[in-house]
């Protein structure tokens, strides 16, 4: 639980720092909310299509989406790459992850995404793992 607090605190600091950097330009924040299978069944909050917070039955995660791209202008499927961290509630495990994902624009405001994320578990020493997520979000 202590590690989850550290992870969420680091995410809050990163969000606050980036908000200060963008304070010069008055723009509306894009907010998306949804559900995912990431940390077991999870609630998802995404800000500006860049900061993704996941809070689930098994733990919490934060991802910063570094790069997005499209395969084709006429295709509703795009890709993304990010960096992030995760922590589990019960097992005290925590670490870093690199989400590699696909996003599908279902209809206006609705998106579905799937990702695999190589993980570096740091609890008992460095251990490589692989995880995944599947989710749906609605953008306001």
N, CA, C and O atoms as CSV, one atom per row, in Angstrom:
chain,resi,resn,atom,element,x,y,z
A,1,UNK,N,N,0.824,-1.180,0.000
A,1,UNK,CA,C,0.000,0.000,0.000
A,1,UNK,C,C,0.873,1.251,0.000
A,1,UNK,O,O,0.520,2.264,-0.604
A,2,UNK,N,N,2.009,1.173,0.677
A,2,UNK,CA,C,2.941,2.281,0.735
A,2,UNK,C,C,3.448,2.617,-0.663
A,2,UNK,O,O,3.586,3.791,-1.007
A,3,UNK,N,N,3.727,1.595,-1.469
A,3,UNK,CA,C,4.211,1.806,-2.826
A,3,UNK,C,C,3.139,2.408,-3.708
A,3,UNK,O,O,3.451,3.198,-4.599
A,4,UNK,N,N,1.878,2.053,-3.482
A,4,UNK,CA,C,0.779,2.627,-4.265
A,4,UNK,C,C,0.693,4.119,-3.995
A,4,UNK,O,O,0.446,4.898,-4.916
A,5,UNK,N,N,0.892,4.528,-2.755
A,5,UNK,CA,C,0.877,5.950,-2.417
A,5,UNK,C,C,1.999,6.690,-3.118
A,5,UNK,O,O,1.801,7.803,-3.604
A,6,UNK,N,N,3.170,6.086,-3.175
A,6,UNK,CA,C,4.302,6.686,-3.875
A,6,UNK,C,C,3.994,6.833,-5.355
A,6,UNK,O,O,4.261,7.878,-5.949
A,7,UNK,N,N,3.426,5.775,-5.958
A,7,UNK,CA,C,3.093,5.793,-7.380
A,7,UNK,C,C,2.069,6.875,-7.679
A,7,UNK,O,O,2.239,7.641,-8.627
A,8,UNK,N,N,1.010,6.949,-6.884
A,8,UNK,CA,C,-0.024,7.953,-7.113
A,8,UNK,C,C,0.491,9.357,-6.829
A,8,UNK,O,O,0.090,10.305,-7.505
A,9,UNK,N,N,1.367,9.508,-5.849
A,9,UNK,CA,C,1.967,10.811,-5.562
A,9,UNK,C,C,2.836,11.290,-6.709
A,9,UNK,O,O,2.788,12.462,-7.081
A,10,UNK,N,N,3.637,10.381,-7.276
A,10,UNK,CA,C,4.477,10.734,-8.423
A,10,UNK,C,C,3.625,11.126,-9.619
A,10,UNK,O,O,3.964,12.056,-10.351
A,11,UNK,N,N,2.523,10.420,-9.816
A,11,UNK,CA,C,1.621,10.755,-10.921
A,11,UNK,C,C,1.006,12.133,-10.716
A,11,UNK,O,O,0.876,12.899,-11.670
A,12,UNK,N,N,0.627,12.455,-9.490
A,12,UNK,CA,C,0.033,13.763,-9.205
A,12,UNK,C,C,1.039,14.885,-9.438
A,12,UNK,O,O,0.685,15.937,-9.970
A,13,UNK,N,N,2.292,14.667,-9.041
A,13,UNK,CA,C,3.333,15.672,-9.258
A,13,UNK,C,C,3.579,15.875,-10.745
A,13,UNK,O,O,3.716,17.010,-11.201
A,14,UNK,N,N,3.636,14.785,-11.508
A,14,UNK,CA,C,3.845,14.895,-12.956
A,14,UNK,C,C,2.701,15.648,-13.618
A,14,UNK,O,O,2.927,16.461,-14.514
A,15,UNK,N,N,1.486,15.383,-13.186
A,15,UNK,CA,C,0.323,16.074,-13.747
A,15,UNK,C,C,0.359,17.554,-13.395
A,15,UNK,O,O,0.094,18.400,-14.249
A,16,UNK,N,N,0.682,17.875,-12.148
A,16,UNK,CA,C,0.738,19.275,-11.726
A,16,UNK,C,C,1.835,20.026,-12.464
A,16,UNK,O,O,1.639,21.173,-12.867
A,17,UNK,N,N,2.993,19.388,-12.644
A,17,UNK,CA,C,4.095,20.032,-13.355
A,17,UNK,C,C,3.732,20.317,-14.799
A,17,UNK,O,O,4.047,21.388,-15.318
A,18,UNK,N,N,3.080,19.381,-15.448
A,18,UNK,CA,C,2.706,19.600,-16.842
A,18,UNK,C,C,1.595,20.633,-16.946
A,18,UNK,O,O,1.542,21.375,-17.927
A,19,UNK,N,N,0.708,20.701,-15.963
A,19,UNK,CA,C,-0.350,21.709,-15.966
A,19,UNK,C,C,0.254,23.098,-15.861
A,19,UNK,O,O,-0.217,24.029,-16.513
A,20,UNK,N,N,1.290,23.248,-15.049
A,20,UNK,CA,C,1.953,24.540,-14.925
A,20,UNK,C,C,2.624,24.931,-16.231
A,20,UNK,O,O,2.638,26.106,-16.597
A,21,UNK,N,N,3.180,23.955,-16.935
A,21,UNK,CA,C,3.838,24.242,-18.209
A,21,UNK,C,C,2.841,24.703,-19.257
A,21,UNK,O,O,3.178,25.525,-20.109
A,22,UNK,N,N,1.621,24.189,-19.209
A,22,UNK,CA,C,0.605,24.552,-20.192
A,22,UNK,C,C,-0.281,25.702,-19.718
A,22,UNK,O,O,-1.234,26.060,-20.410
A,23,UNK,N,N,0.006,26.285,-18.567
A,23,UNK,CA,C,-0.835,27.342,-18.016
A,23,UNK,C,C,-0.848,28.590,-18.896
A,23,UNK,O,O,-1.776,29.393,-18.812
A,24,UNK,N,N,0.162,28.759,-19.729
A,24,UNK,CA,C,0.244,29.928,-20.591
A,24,UNK,C,C,-0.828,29.912,-21.672
A,24,UNK,O,O,-1.301,30.973,-22.078
A,25,UNK,N,N,-1.217,28.747,-22.140
A,25,UNK,CA,C,-2.197,28.625,-23.206
A,25,UNK,C,C,-3.532,28.173,-22.621
A,25,UNK,O,O,-3.626,27.055,-22.115
A,26,UNK,N,N,-4.567,29.016,-22.676
A,26,UNK,CA,C,-5.864,28.589,-22.144
A,26,UNK,C,C,-6.565,27.637,-23.109
A,26,UNK,O,O,-7.128,28.071,-24.114
A,27,UNK,N,N,-6.530,26.364,-22.810
A,27,UNK,CA,C,-7.199,25.360,-23.631
A,27,UNK,C,C,-8.042,24.474,-22.728
A,27,UNK,O,O,-7.756,24.325,-21.540
A,28,UNK,N,N,-9.071,23.897,-23.299
A,28,UNK,CA,C,-9.935,22.996,-22.541
A,28,UNK,C,C,-9.250,21.650,-22.366
A,28,UNK,O,O,-8.578,21.168,-23.278
A,29,UNK,N,N,-9.415,21.052,-21.212
A,29,UNK,CA,C,-8.854,19.738,-20.948
A,29,UNK,C,C,-9.798,18.673,-21.495
A,29,UNK,O,O,-10.992,18.672,-21.197
A,30,UNK,N,N,-9.251,17.777,-22.292
A,30,UNK,CA,C,-10.010,16.644,-22.813
A,30,UNK,C,C,-10.036,15.570,-21.727
A,30,UNK,O,O,-8.982,15.113,-21.283
A,31,UNK,N,N,-11.220,15.168,-21.302
A,31,UNK,CA,C,-11.365,14.162,-20.249
A,31,UNK,C,C,-12.075,12.944,-20.819
A,31,UNK,O,O,-13.100,13.067,-21.491
A,32,UNK,N,N,-11.520,11.764,-20.545
A,32,UNK,CA,C,-12.152,10.505,-20.941
A,32,UNK,C,C,-12.240,9.606,-19.713
A,32,UNK,O,O,-11.301,9.535,-18.920
A,33,UNK,N,N,-13.365,8.924,-19.560
A,33,UNK,CA,C,-13.548,7.980,-18.455
A,33,UNK,C,C,-14.025,6.654,-19.022
A,33,UNK,O,O,-14.680,6.612,-20.063
A,34,UNK,N,N,-13.694,5.577,-18.333
A,34,UNK,CA,C,-14.123,4.276,-18.819
A,34,UNK,C,C,-13.787,3.155,-17.870
A,34,UNK,O,O,-13.463,3.368,-16.702
A,35,UNK,N,N,-13.872,1.954,-18.404
A,35,UNK,CA,C,-13.583,0.728,-17.662
A,35,UNK,C,C,-12.561,-0.075,-18.458
A,35,UNK,O,O,-12.494,0.021,-19.684
A,36,UNK,N,N,-11.772,-0.865,-17.745
A,36,UNK,CA,C,-10.760,-1.681,-18.407
A,36,UNK,C,C,-10.473,-2.936,-17.593
A,36,UNK,O,O,-10.796,-3.023,-16.409
A,37,UNK,N,N,-9.873,-3.880,-18.249
A,37,UNK,CA,C,-9.259,-5.025,-17.581
A,37,UNK,C,C,-7.764,-4.752,-17.634
A,37,UNK,O,O,-7.105,-5.063,-18.626
A,38,UNK,N,N,-7.231,-4.171,-16.566
A,38,UNK,CA,C,-5.820,-3.804,-16.485
A,38,UNK,C,C,-5.286,-4.298,-15.150
A,38,UNK,O,O,-4.508,-5.251,-15.110
A,39,UNK,N,N,-5.687,-3.672,-14.075
A,39,UNK,CA,C,-5.374,-4.127,-12.721
A,39,UNK,C,C,-6.617,-4.868,-12.223
A,39,UNK,O,O,-7.271,-4.439,-11.272
A,40,UNK,N,N,-6.933,-5.992,-12.886
A,40,UNK,CA,C,-8.225,-6.672,-12.761
A,40,UNK,C,C,-9.269,-5.703,-13.316
A,40,UNK,O,O,-8.950,-4.940,-14.228
A,41,UNK,N,N,-10.500,-5.702,-12.805
A,41,UNK,CA,C,-11.513,-4.762,-13.276
A,41,UNK,C,C,-11.126,-3.376,-12.771
A,41,UNK,O,O,-10.917,-3.186,-11.573
A,42,UNK,N,N,-11.030,-2.406,-13.685
A,42,UNK,CA,C,-10.479,-1.097,-13.341
A,42,UNK,C,C,-11.317,0.050,-13.879
A,42,UNK,O,O,-11.975,-0.066,-14.913
A,43,UNK,N,N,-11.278,1.158,-13.156
A,43,UNK,CA,C,-11.817,2.426,-13.644
A,43,UNK,C,C,-10.658,3.187,-14.278
A,43,UNK,O,O,-9.535,3.151,-13.775
A,44,UNK,N,N,-10.934,3.873,-15.383
A,44,UNK,CA,C,-9.891,4.580,-16.126
A,44,UNK,C,C,-10.267,6.052,-16.246
A,44,UNK,O,O,-11.412,6.384,-16.551
A,45,UNK,N,N,-9.304,6.926,-16.006
A,45,UNK,CA,C,-9.452,8.357,-16.226
A,45,UNK,C,C,-8.281,8.792,-17.092
A,45,UNK,O,O,-7.124,8.553,-16.744
A,46,UNK,N,N,-8.578,9.432,-18.220
A,46,UNK,CA,C,-7.516,9.889,-19.116
A,46,UNK,C,C,-7.674,11.383,-19.345
A,46,UNK,O,O,-8.768,11.852,-19.660
A,47,UNK,N,N,-6.591,12.130,-19.189
A,47,UNK,CA,C,-6.588,13.576,-19.370
A,47,UNK,C,C,-5.768,13.945,-20.596
A,47,UNK,O,O,-4.629,13.502,-20.747
A,48,UNK,N,N,-6.349,14.754,-21.466
A,48,UNK,CA,C,-5.682,15.260,-22.670
A,48,UNK,C,C,-5.080,14.167,-23.540
A,48,UNK,O,O,-4.078,14.404,-24.214
A,49,UNK,N,N,-5.657,12.997,-23.542
A,49,UNK,CA,C,-5.163,11.861,-24.334
A,49,UNK,C,C,-3.693,11.571,-24.051
A,49,UNK,O,O,-2.998,11.002,-24.892
A,50,UNK,N,N,-3.219,11.960,-22.868
A,50,UNK,CA,C,-1.806,11.806,-22.530
A,50,UNK,C,C,-1.593,11.121,-21.188
A,50,UNK,O,O,-0.725,10.255,-21.073
A,51,UNK,N,N,-2.365,11.488,-20.174
A,51,UNK,CA,C,-2.182,10.967,-18.821
A,51,UNK,C,C,-3.301,9.981,-18.518
A,51,UNK,O,O,-4.469,10.367,-18.462
A,52,UNK,N,N,-2.955,8.712,-18.322
A,52,UNK,CA,C,-3.968,7.686,-18.049
A,52,UNK,C,C,-3.783,7.138,-16.637
A,52,UNK,O,O,-2.738,6.576,-16.308
A,53,UNK,N,N,-4.815,7.310,-15.809
A,53,UNK,CA,C,-4.842,6.799,-14.445
A,53,UNK,C,C,-5.767,5.593,-14.413
A,53,UNK,O,O,-6.891,5.657,-14.910
A,54,UNK,N,N,-5.300,4.493,-13.829
A,54,UNK,CA,C,-6.091,3.271,-13.735
A,54,UNK,C,C,-6.135,2.833,-12.276
A,54,UNK,O,O,-5.098,2.691,-11.629
A,55,UNK,N,N,-7.342,2.621,-11.768
A,55,UNK,CA,C,-7.534,2.202,-10.385
A,55,UNK,C,C,-8.419,0.972,-10.404
A,55,UNK,O,O,-9.584,1.038,-10.797
A,56,UNK,N,N,-7.851,-0.171,-9.970
A,56,UNK,CA,C,-8.591,-1.419,-10.090
A,56,UNK,C,C,-8.633,-2.251,-8.828
A,56,UNK,O,O,-8.113,-1.858,-7.784
A,57,UNK,N,N,-9.264,-3.415,-8.944
A,57,UNK,CA,C,-9.390,-4.343,-7.821
A,57,UNK,C,C,-8.036,-4.839,-7.335
A,57,UNK,O,O,-7.870,-5.112,-6.146
A,58,UNK,N,N,-7.063,-4.962,-8.241
A,58,UNK,CA,C,-5.770,-5.546,-7.902
A,58,UNK,C,C,-4.684,-4.508,-7.642
A,58,UNK,O,O,-3.654,-4.837,-7.054
A,59,UNK,N,N,-4.892,-3.253,-8.070
A,59,UNK,CA,C,-3.860,-2.247,-7.883
A,59,UNK,C,C,-4.155,-0.985,-8.663
A,59,UNK,O,O,-5.291,-0.730,-9.064
A,60,UNK,N,N,-3.105,-0.194,-8.871
A,60,UNK,CA,C,-3.225,1.069,-9.590
A,60,UNK,C,C,-2.090,1.185,-10.592
A,60,UNK,O,O,-1.039,0.560,-10.444
A,61,UNK,N,N,-2.324,2.002,-11.619
A,61,UNK,CA,C,-1.291,2.240,-12.623
A,61,UNK,C,C,-1.429,3.659,-13.152
A,61,UNK,O,O,-2.510,4.247,-13.114
A,62,UNK,N,N,-0.332,4.196,-13.641
A,62,UNK,CA,C,-0.312,5.496,-14.301
A,62,UNK,C,C,0.538,5.355,-15.555
A,62,UNK,O,O,1.647,4.824,-15.503
A,63,UNK,N,N,0.017,5.829,-16.676
A,63,UNK,CA,C,0.765,5.802,-17.933
A,63,UNK,C,C,0.803,7.195,-18.536
A,63,UNK,O,O,-0.198,7.912,-18.534
A,64,UNK,N,N,1.962,7.573,-19.052
A,64,UNK,CA,C,2.142,8.810,-19.803
A,64,UNK,C,C,2.336,8.399,-21.257
A,64,UNK,O,O,3.310,7.723,-21.589
A,65,UNK,N,N,1.413,8.804,-22.122
A,65,UNK,CA,C,1.486,8.426,-23.534
A,65,UNK,C,C,2.465,9.365,-24.233
A,65,UNK,O,O,2.198,10.559,-24.370
A,66,UNK,N,N,3.595,8.822,-24.672
A,66,UNK,CA,C,4.654,9.610,-25.297
A,66,UNK,C,C,4.364,9.963,-26.750
A,66,UNK,O,O,4.607,11.091,-27.181
A,67,UNK,N,N,3.851,9.007,-27.496
A,67,UNK,CA,C,3.701,9.191,-28.945
A,67,UNK,C,C,2.460,8.466,-29.422
A,67,UNK,O,O,2.169,7.352,-28.987
A,68,UNK,N,N,1.734,9.109,-30.320
A,68,UNK,CA,C,0.570,8.512,-30.983
A,68,UNK,C,C,0.775,8.645,-32.478
A,68,UNK,O,O,1.443,9.564,-32.951
A,69,UNK,N,N,0.190,7.714,-33.213
A,69,UNK,CA,C,0.288,7.777,-34.665
A,69,UNK,C,C,-0.863,7.049,-35.324
A,69,UNK,O,O,-1.567,6.265,-34.689
A,70,UNK,N,N,-1.047,7.318,-36.611
A,70,UNK,CA,C,-2.106,6.669,-37.392
A,70,UNK,C,C,-1.465,5.780,-38.442
A,70,UNK,O,O,-0.396,6.088,-38.970
A,71,UNK,N,N,-2.129,4.680,-38.737
A,71,UNK,CA,C,-1.674,3.802,-39.807
A,71,UNK,C,C,-2.062,4.385,-41.161
A,71,UNK,O,O,-1.285,4.353,-42.115
A,72,UNK,N,N,-3.284,4.920,-41.224
A,72,UNK,CA,C,-3.836,5.451,-42.463
A,72,UNK,C,C,-4.882,6.493,-42.076
A,72,UNK,O,O,-5.582,6.323,-41.078
A,73,UNK,N,N,-4.995,7.557,-42.846
A,73,UNK,CA,C,-5.948,8.622,-42.523
A,73,UNK,C,C,-7.396,8.136,-42.576
A,73,UNK,O,O,-8.257,8.703,-41.902
A,74,UNK,N,N,-7.677,7.103,-43.360
A,74,UNK,CA,C,-9.045,6.607,-43.519
A,74,UNK,C,C,-9.387,5.467,-42.563
A,74,UNK,O,O,-10.511,4.967,-42.582
A,75,UNK,N,N,-8.453,5.057,-41.741
A,75,UNK,CA,C,-8.657,3.936,-40.822
A,75,UNK,C,C,-8.911,4.466,-39.412
A,75,UNK,O,O,-8.186,5.352,-38.961
A,76,UNK,N,N,-9.919,3.950,-38.703
A,76,UNK,CA,C,-10.205,4.438,-37.347
A,76,UNK,C,C,-9.288,3.847,-36.273
A,76,UNK,O,O,-9.530,4.038,-35.081
A,77,UNK,N,N,-8.251,3.140,-36.682
A,77,UNK,CA,C,-7.332,2.507,-35.727
A,77,UNK,C,C,-6.015,3.285,-35.709
A,77,UNK,O,O,-5.456,3.600,-36.759
A,78,UNK,N,N,-5.529,3.589,-34.503
A,78,UNK,CA,C,-4.244,4.265,-34.350
A,78,UNK,C,C,-3.417,3.527,-33.292
A,78,UNK,O,O,-3.918,2.624,-32.623
A,79,UNK,N,N,-2.161,3.916,-33.148
A,79,UNK,CA,C,-1.258,3.261,-32.209
A,79,UNK,C,C,-0.728,4.286,-31.200
A,79,UNK,O,O,-0.807,5.495,-31.421
A,80,UNK,N,N,-0.185,3.775,-30.089
A,80,UNK,CA,C,0.453,4.649,-29.103
A,80,UNK,C,C,1.539,3.893,-28.346
A,80,UNK,O,O,1.530,2.665,-28.259
A,81,UNK,N,N,2.478,4.669,-27.800
A,81,UNK,CA,C,3.581,4.151,-26.985
A,81,UNK,C,C,3.695,5.065,-25.769
A,81,UNK,O,O,3.569,6.283,-25.892
A,82,UNK,N,N,3.930,4.488,-24.614
A,82,UNK,CA,C,4.051,5.304,-23.414
A,82,UNK,C,C,5.018,4.718,-22.406
A,82,UNK,O,O,5.676,3.709,-22.663
A,83,UNK,N,N,5.093,5.363,-21.263
A,83,UNK,CA,C,5.860,4.872,-20.114
A,83,UNK,C,C,4.967,5.027,-18.888
A,83,UNK,O,O,4.097,5.897,-18.851
A,84,UNK,N,N,5.185,4.191,-17.899
A,84,UNK,CA,C,4.337,4.295,-16.717
A,84,UNK,C,C,4.834,3.457,-15.566
A,84,UNK,O,O,5.931,2.899,-15.592
A,85,UNK,N,N,3.996,3.388,-14.562
A,85,UNK,CA,C,4.302,2.607,-13.375
A,85,UNK,C,C,3.047,1.932,-12.863
A,85,UNK,O,O,1.935,2.316,-13.226
A,86,UNK,N,N,3.220,0.933,-12.027
A,86,UNK,CA,C,2.096,0.176,-11.484
A,86,UNK,C,C,2.442,-0.310,-10.081
A,86,UNK,O,O,3.610,-0.394,-9.702
A,87,UNK,N,N,1.409,-0.624,-9.329
A,87,UNK,CA,C,1.579,-1.172,-7.992
A,87,UNK,C,C,0.371,-2.039,-7.672
A,87,UNK,O,O,-0.753,-1.710,-8.053
A,88,UNK,N,N,0.599,-3.147,-6.975
A,88,UNK,CA,C,-0.492,-4.034,-6.563
A,88,UNK,C,C,-0.819,-3.788,-5.098
A,88,UNK,O,O,0.062,-3.452,-4.307
A,89,UNK,N,N,-2.086,-3.956,-4.741
A,89,UNK,CA,C,-2.520,-3.719,-3.363
A,89,UNK,C,C,-1.993,-4.785,-2.403
A,89,UNK,O,O,-1.357,-4.441,-1.407
A,90,UNK,N,N,-2.240,-6.065,-2.672
A,90,UNK,CA,C,-1.975,-7.128,-1.703
A,90,UNK,C,C,-0.534,-7.622,-1.678
A,90,UNK,O,O,0.019,-7.869,-0.606
A,91,UNK,N,N,0.062,-7.764,-2.824
A,91,UNK,CA,C,1.369,-8.417,-2.893
A,91,UNK,C,C,2.537,-7.454,-2.736
A,91,UNK,O,O,3.692,-7.879,-2.737
A,92,UNK,N,N,2.255,-6.180,-2.601
A,92,UNK,CA,C,3.273,-5.144,-2.431
A,92,UNK,C,C,4.200,-5.034,-3.630
A,92,UNK,O,O,5.259,-4.414,-3.532
A,93,UNK,N,N,3.827,-5.618,-4.753
A,93,UNK,CA,C,4.668,-5.530,-5.941
A,93,UNK,C,C,4.461,-4.185,-6.620
A,93,UNK,O,O,3.374,-3.610,-6.561
A,94,UNK,N,N,5.508,-3.690,-7.264
A,94,UNK,CA,C,5.446,-2.426,-7.982
A,94,UNK,C,C,6.532,-2.420,-9.043
A,94,UNK,O,O,7.464,-3.222,-8.991
A,95,UNK,N,N,6.410,-1.511,-10.008
A,95,UNK,CA,C,7.429,-1.428,-11.033
A,95,UNK,C,C,7.085,-0.455,-12.141
A,95,UNK,O,O,6.139,0.327,-12.043
A,96,UNK,N,N,7.871,-0.524,-13.188
A,96,UNK,CA,C,7.710,0.335,-14.364
A,96,UNK,C,C,7.148,-0.494,-15.508
A,96,UNK,O,O,7.288,-1.717,-15.529
A,97,UNK,N,N,6.508,0.184,-16.462
A,97,UNK,CA,C,5.970,-0.523,-17.624
A,97,UNK,C,C,6.003,0.385,-18.842
A,97,UNK,O,O,6.074,1.608,-18.727
A,98,UNK,N,N,5.950,-0.244,-20.016
A,98,UNK,CA,C,5.969,0.467,-21.297
A,98,UNK,C,C,4.757,0.010,-22.106
A,98,UNK,O,O,4.821,-1.023,-22.774
A,99,UNK,N,N,3.644,0.766,-22.058
A,99,UNK,CA,C,2.462,0.360,-22.815
A,99,UNK,C,C,2.639,0.567,-24.319
A,99,UNK,O,O,3.042,1.639,-24.770
A,100,UNK,N,N,2.333,-0.472,-25.079
A,100,UNK,CA,C,2.345,-0.448,-26.543
A,100,UNK,C,C,0.936,-0.831,-26.960
A,100,UNK,O,O,0.522,-1.971,-26.754
A,101,UNK,N,N,0.184,0.113,-27.548
A,101,UNK,CA,C,-1.225,-0.175,-27.754
A,101,UNK,C,C,-1.817,0.270,-29.064
A,101,UNK,O,O,-1.207,0.997,-29.849
A,102,UNK,N,N,-3.050,-0.202,-29.270
A,102,UNK,CA,C,-3.880,0.173,-30.406
A,102,UNK,C,C,-5.164,0.786,-29.867
A,102,UNK,O,O,-5.719,0.314,-28.875
A,103,UNK,N,N,-5.634,1.851,-30.532
A,103,UNK,CA,C,-6.874,2.519,-30.155
A,103,UNK,C,C,-7.805,2.500,-31.356
A,103,UNK,O,O,-7.393,2.786,-32.480
A,104,UNK,N,N,-9.060,2.161,-31.108
A,104,UNK,CA,C,-10.055,2.098,-32.180
A,104,UNK,C,C,-11.167,3.081,-31.853
A,104,UNK,O,O,-11.811,2.965,-30.810
A,105,UNK,N,N,-11.402,4.053,-32.741
A,105,UNK,CA,C,-12.495,5.013,-32.586
A,105,UNK,C,C,-13.782,4.334,-33.024
A,105,UNK,O,O,-14.019,4.154,-34.219
A,106,UNK,N,N,-14.616,3.956,-32.056
A,106,UNK,CA,C,-15.849,3.218,-32.349
A,106,UNK,C,C,-16.902,4.144,-32.948
A,106,UNK,O,O,-17.447,3.866,-34.016
A,107,UNK,N,N,-17.185,5.240,-32.258
A,107,UNK,CA,C,-18.117,6.261,-32.739
A,107,UNK,C,C,-17.762,7.562,-32.030
A,107,UNK,O,O,-16.827,7.591,-31.230
A,108,UNK,N,N,-18.485,8.625,-32.308
A,108,UNK,CA,C,-18.144,9.929,-31.741
A,108,UNK,C,C,-18.078,9.856,-30.209
A,108,UNK,O,O,-19.074,9.574,-29.544
A,109,UNK,N,N,-16.888,10.117,-29.672
A,109,UNK,CA,C,-16.672,10.102,-28.230
A,109,UNK,C,C,-16.268,8.762,-27.643
A,109,UNK,O,O,-15.689,8.726,-26.557
A,110,UNK,N,N,-16.554,7.661,-28.322
A,110,UNK,CA,C,-16.259,6.324,-27.798
A,110,UNK,C,C,-14.995,5.754,-28.426
A,110,UNK,O,O,-14.814,5.797,-29.643
A,111,UNK,N,N,-14.123,5.218,-27.572
A,111,UNK,CA,C,-12.884,4.577,-28.020
A,111,UNK,C,C,-12.716,3.248,-27.299
A,111,UNK,O,O,-13.117,3.089,-26.146
A,112,UNK,N,N,-12.123,2.315,-27.995
A,112,UNK,CA,C,-11.748,1.035,-27.401
A,112,UNK,C,C,-10.235,0.922,-27.558
A,112,UNK,O,O,-9.688,1.339,-28.579
A,113,UNK,N,N,-9.559,0.368,-26.569
A,113,UNK,CA,C,-8.112,0.218,-26.685
A,113,UNK,C,C,-7.658,-1.128,-26.145
A,113,UNK,O,O,-8.302,-1.734,-25.289
A,114,UNK,N,N,-6.542,-1.564,-26.667
A,114,UNK,CA,C,-5.881,-2.768,-26.200
A,114,UNK,C,C,-4.388,-2.506,-26.181
A,114,UNK,O,O,-3.858,-1.827,-27.061
A,115,UNK,N,N,-3.715,-3.038,-25.186
A,115,UNK,CA,C,-2.273,-2.814,-25.105
A,115,UNK,C,C,-1.587,-3.998,-24.452
A,115,UNK,O,O,-2.181,-4.733,-23.665
A,116,UNK,N,N,-0.334,-4.159,-24.796
A,116,UNK,CA,C,0.564,-5.041,-24.057
A,116,UNK,C,C,1.583,-4.114,-23.409
A,116,UNK,O,O,1.955,-3.090,-23.982
A,117,UNK,N,N,2.028,-4.475,-22.222
A,117,UNK,CA,C,3.023,-3.635,-21.569
A,117,UNK,C,C,4.078,-4.503,-20.892
A,117,UNK,O,O,3.818,-5.139,-19.871
A,118,UNK,N,N,5.279,-4.519,-21.483
A,118,UNK,CA,C,6.398,-5.147,-20.784
A,118,UNK,C,C,6.578,-4.428,-19.443
A,118,UNK,O,O,6.524,-3.201,-19.374
A,119,UNK,N,N,6.790,-5.207,-18.384
A,119,UNK,CA,C,6.889,-4.641,-17.037
A,119,UNK,C,C,8.209,-5.035,-16.386
A,119,UNK,O,O,8.727,-6.129,-16.614
A,120,UNK,N,N,8.739,-4.140,-15.582
A,120,UNK,CA,C,9.906,-4.419,-14.763
A,120,UNK,C,C,9.441,-4.402,-13.312
A,120,UNK,O,O,9.217,-3.337,-12.737
A,121,UNK,N,N,9.295,-5.602,-12.716
A,121,UNK,CA,C,8.867,-5.733,-11.325
A,121,UNK,C,C,10.074,-5.447,-10.438
A,121,UNK,O,O,11.106,-6.105,-10.568
A,122,UNK,N,N,9.955,-4.479,-9.546
A,122,UNK,CA,C,11.083,-4.060,-8.714
A,122,UNK,C,C,10.953,-4.468,-7.248
A,122,UNK,O,O,11.771,-4.054,-6.426
A,123,UNK,N,N,9.946,-5.270,-6.902
A,123,UNK,CA,C,9.679,-5.579,-5.496
A,123,UNK,C,C,10.808,-6.377,-4.844
A,123,UNK,O,O,11.365,-5.929,-3.842
A,124,UNK,N,N,11.154,-7.523,-5.372
A,124,UNK,CA,C,12.201,-8.353,-4.767
A,124,UNK,C,C,13.484,-8.349,-5.586
A,124,UNK,O,O,14.342,-9.214,-5.411
A,125,UNK,N,N,13.609,-7.395,-6.460
A,125,UNK,CA,C,14.731,-7.327,-7.380
A,125,UNK,C,C,14.176,-7.280,-8.790
A,125,UNK,O,O,13.036,-7.686,-9.016
A,126,UNK,N,N,14.944,-6.801,-9.729
A,126,UNK,CA,C,14.441,-6.649,-11.095
A,126,UNK,C,C,13.987,-7.978,-11.700
A,126,UNK,O,O,14.739,-8.952,-11.733
A,127,UNK,N,N,12.753,-7.995,-12.171
A,127,UNK,CA,C,12.196,-9.177,-12.825
A,127,UNK,C,C,11.318,-8.702,-13.978
A,127,UNK,O,O,10.406,-7.898,-13.780
A,128,UNK,N,N,11.594,-9.199,-15.177
A,128,UNK,CA,C,10.794,-8.823,-16.344
A,128,UNK,C,C,9.510,-9.632,-16.398
A,128,UNK,O,O,9.513,-10.838,-16.149
A,129,UNK,N,N,8.414,-8.961,-16.726
A,129,UNK,CA,C,7.099,-9.587,-16.864
A,129,UNK,C,C,6.420,-8.966,-18.076
A,129,UNK,O,O,6.929,-8.011,-18.663
A,130,UNK,N,N,5.282,-9.507,-18.441
A,130,UNK,CA,C,4.475,-8.891,-19.488
A,130,UNK,C,C,3.036,-8.832,-19.003
A,130,UNK,O,O,2.535,-9.774,-18.388
A,131,UNK,N,N,2.384,-7.726,-19.285
A,131,UNK,CA,C,0.995,-7.534,-18.896
A,131,UNK,C,C,0.201,-7.045,-20.088
A,131,UNK,O,O,0.746,-6.849,-21.175
A,132,UNK,N,N,-1.070,-6.854,-19.880
A,132,UNK,CA,C,-1.923,-6.370,-20.952
A,132,UNK,C,C,-3.148,-5.684,-20.397
A,132,UNK,O,O,-3.468,-5.809,-19.215
A,133,UNK,N,N,-3.829,-4.958,-21.260
A,133,UNK,CA,C,-5.052,-4.264,-20.862
A,133,UNK,C,C,-5.985,-4.177,-22.058
A,133,UNK,O,O,-5.552,-4.114,-23.209
A,134,UNK,N,N,-7.279,-4.175,-21.753
A,134,UNK,CA,C,-8.326,-4.002,-22.756
A,134,UNK,C,C,-9.368,-3.100,-22.117
A,134,UNK,O,O,-9.857,-3.390,-21.026
A,135,UNK,N,N,-9.714,-1.994,-22.798
A,135,UNK,CA,C,-10.635,-1.057,-22.177
A,135,UNK,C,C,-11.491,-0.304,-23.166
A,135,UNK,O,O,-11.275,-0.358,-24.377
A,136,UNK,N,N,-12.475,0.406,-22.620
A,136,UNK,CA,C,-13.353,1.263,-23.405
A,136,UNK,C,C,-13.496,2.576,-22.645
A,136,UNK,O,O,-13.613,2.586,-21.419
A,137,UNK,N,N,-13.484,3.708,-23.399
A,137,UNK,CA,C,-13.555,5.034,-22.787
A,137,UNK,C,C,-14.542,5.908,-23.550
A,137,UNK,O,O,-14.801,5.705,-24.736
A,138,UNK,N,N,-15.082,6.885,-22.830
A,138,UNK,CA,C,-15.920,7.914,-23.450
A,138,UNK,C,C,-15.274,9.261,-23.178
A,138,UNK,O,O,-14.953,9.572,-22.031
A,139,UNK,N,N,-15.080,10.066,-24.218
A,139,UNK,CA,C,-14.450,11.386,-24.090
A,139,UNK,C,C,-15.506,12.478,-24.000
A,139,UNK,O,O,-16.489,12.477,-24.741
A,140,UNK,N,N,-15.284,13.408,-23.078
A,140,UNK,CA,C,-16.181,14.555,-22.917
A,140,UNK,C,C,-15.620,15.749,-23.649
A,140,UNK,O,O,-16.226,16.821,-23.638
